[in-house]
Amino acid sequence: MIHVIATVELNPGTRDKFLAEFRKLIPDVKAEAGCIEYGPTVDAETDIPIQFKVGPDRVVVIEKWETVAALKAHGVAPHMQAYRAKVKDYVRGMELRVLSPA
């Protein structure tokens, strides 16, 4: 199993529009072979002083996949290509971390 942390940097003020498109994508991704977990996250409001906030213009996607091959297949799936076209005006960049359990 692998863990994926994808931080999506958005153009200012576009997070709600981005999340609306992202949420439409979730059922298709969860139906993919090898997908264990897939969902968007934003800052939780807490009073924890050491919390690092990603801010209003970022979404962090938390994913778990059975294998790297499943993650690679996800990246080229037709629904992912269609999704990228729909959100291209919202996304400034992305940072991807692929991790193994320690």
DAMO-V638601 format. One record per run of one state. SS is the DSSP state (H for helix, E for strand, L for the rest). FROM is the first residue (numbers start at 0). LEN is the number of residues. If there is no record, write none. Layout:
ss->(SS,SS)
from->(FROM,FROM)
len->(LEN,LEN)
This chain:
ss->(L,E,L,H,L,E,L,E,L,H,L,H,L,E,L)
from->(0,1,10,14,30,34,41,57,65,67,76,77,87,90,100)
len->(1,9,4,16,4,7,16,8,2,9,1,10,3,10,2)
